[in-house]
């Protein structure tokens, strides 16, 4: 079965799993200050982190939720996914392998 590399149709697993995964990764990068603050608080608080880190946890949740609920952000991630999928369908090489440095012969 041959796929058209430029096909824009999304399967359910792509809409419900793969694109949200990209969204989570990008949102975590964009909320890196809040992630760092929460991580530091948890490390410093030990077992009491549930009580002591509420403010940092709320700030992190608020930042991530803002991205998850942004339709423009979803479209950006969807287009990134479609571009990667199109490249895979054209070359047969997953993007992770394409990005790895090729060994050089000496």
N, C-alpha and C positions, 0 to 999 in steps of 0.2 A: 504494500500500500504506500503510494508516494504522497508526500505532503507538499503543499504549495508553501514555499518559504515565506511568502508575503501574506499568507492567510491571517486575518485578524480575529477569527473566532476563538473564543476561550471556552475550554471545558470547565466543568464544575470544580474539579480539583485545582485547576489553575486559578479560578476566581476565589475559591474558599480557602486554599492552603498556600499555594506558591506565591501569589501576589501579596497576601498578608504577611508572609515570611519576609519578603523584601521590605515591606513597610515597617515591620518591627526592627529589622536591622538598621534601616536608614533613620528611623525615629530615635533609636538608641544612640546613634552617632550624633544626631542633631540635639539631643538632650544630654550630651556628655557631661555638662556641668552638674546637672541634677543627679546623674548616675554616680559621678565621683563623690558628690556630697553624701548621698545615701550610703555608698559603699564605705566611705570613711567613718560615717556615724556608726554603721553596723560593726565595723572592726573595733572601734573605740568603746562601744557599749557592751559588747559580748552578749551575754544571755538576756540583758535588759533592753536589747535593741527594739523589741516590739513596743515598748513604752517610750523609750528615749528618742526614737527616730521617726516619730509620727509626722513631724513637720517636713522632714526630708522626703519621706515616703509620699506624702500628699503632693509635694512639689513635683516629684518625679512622675506620679500618676497623672497629674494635671498636664504636664508637658507632653507625655506620650499620648494621652487621650486627645489632645488638641490635634496632633498629627493624624491619629487613627480616624478622626471624624472629619478630616479635611478632604473634600472631593477632589480638589486640585492635586493634593499629595497622592491620593489613590491613582489618579490618572498618570501622574509622573512615574509612579512605580509600575503601573500597568504597561506604559510605553517602554520602560527599561526592560521589563520581562519579555515583551513582544520582540524587542530588538535582539535580546539574547537567544530567544527561541528561533527567530528567523536565521540568525547566524549559525546556530546548531543544525538547523534543517539544511542549510546550504553546504556546510562543511562536514557535518557529522562529528565534530569535536566539541565537547562541552566547554563552556567558557572558562571553567576552573583550570582545565588542562591547557587551553590556549594561552592563559596568562602565566603559566609556569615557564620558567626559563628553560630553553632548550639546551641540552648539553652540547658543548663545542668539542670538536676533535682537535687534538694537538699534533 
